[in-house]
Amino acid sequence: MTAIMSLHHEATTNSSNFTTGQSWGALRKAWKGYRIAKVQGDAARMREYAGKIRKIQGELGVSVASFPHLGIN
């Protein structure tokens, strides 16, 4: 396997149809949305973003955040 082929293989090994880079970008945006919702005191949007964050973290195989103040552990 050439270096280019191995890089492509590693970039698409998560469980969704997105590359690892796309998933990290989505995670970054989800955290940003969560922080904005928190500042605005919007609990519904905080729960929505918390769910997205946890889903993406699970797909990436990194530790999954808990949100005890929202009842999400």
N, C-alpha and C positions, 0 to 999 in steps of 0.2 A: 504494500500500500504506500503510495507516495505521500509526501507531507501535505500536499493540498487536499488529497482525498481524506486523510485522517483529520484534518481541520474541519472539513465539511461534515464528516461523520460525527465529531464531537459537538459541533454546533447544533445538530438536530437530534440529540439523544433524549430530550425531555419528552414527557408523555403527551404533550399537545402537538398541534401542527405548527407551532412557532419555534423559531430558533431560540437558543439560550439568550442571545443578546436582546431579542425582542421581548422575551419574558422579563429580563432584568429591567428593561425600559418601562414595561407595563407596571412592574412592581414599584419603581421609582415614582411613577405618576399616581399610582394608587395611594402611596404614602403621602404624597403632596395633597391629594384630595382629602385624605383623612385629616391631615393637620388643618386644612382650611375649614372643614366641617366642624372640627373641634373648637377652633377659634370662634366660629359663628354659633356654637352651641346647638348644632343640628344633630341630634342623636340618631335620627333615622339614616341620614347620610353617613354618619360615622359607622353605624352597623353595616351598611352596604359596602363601604370601603374596607372595613375590617374583614368581611367575608372574602372580598377579592384578594386582599393581601394574603390571607391564610391559604387560599386556593393556589395562588401563584407560588408562594413559598413551598407548598407541598409538591408542586410540579417540579420546582427547581431542586428539591431535595435538601433545602436548608432548614434550620430550625424555624418552627412555626410560632409566630407571635401570639400572645394571649392578650385579651382585652377585658380584664376582670371588671372594670367599671361599666362595661356594656353587657356583662354576663356571658362573655365568650371566652372560654378557657381552652 
